[in-house]
Amino acid sequence: MNYADSARIRAVLQHCGFSYEEDIKKADIVIFETCSVRQKSEDKITGKLKEIRPDQKVWIT
């Protein structure tokens, strides 16, 4: 994914009523864009997000 894809995802979600939050501790959902080739890095980041807020929803695209 690239910046254009990120912008599209953000625009669609904002159109659906979601708002952007910079602070992941305050966010209800975190969307993590990644490449499937980097599974180990993806797992590490997902684990860290769950440490910060275990109840937080994480979407991986």
N, C-alpha and C positions, 0 to 999 in steps of 0.2 A: 504494500500500500504506500501511497505517497501523500503529499500535502493536499493535492486535489481531492483524493478519496476521503481524507479526513474532513475536509471542508464540506463535501457532499453529505457525509454521515451526520455531521453536526447540523447542517441546514435541515435535513429531513427530521431529525429528532426535535429541533427547535420548532419546526412546523407542527409537530405532533404534541407540542406543549411542554417539552423538556427544556430546561435551562442549563447553561454551562456553569460549572463550578471548578475553579482552579485548584482548590484545596481538596485532595482526595479524602481527607478525614471528614469533610462536610458533605461529600457527594453521596448520593443514594446508589448510583451505579457508576462503575469505572469501565470504560471501553478501552481495551488494550489491542492495538493493531500490531500485528506481528507477521513474520514469515514462518511457515510451518517447518522449514528446515532448521529453525533455531528452537527446538523443543525444550532443551535444557534451560536456556535463558527464559523462555516463556514460563516454565514451571517455577523457576526461582522468583520471578517477578510476581506471579500469582500468589505464591506462598507469602511473600513480603506484604502484599496487599491484604491478605487474610490476617496477618499478624496485627496490622494497623486497625482494621475493622472487620472482625470475624463475621459480622452479619451483612457485610456489604456484598452487593451483587457485582460480579465481574463478567463482562462480555468480552470474548476474544474473537477478533475478526481476522 
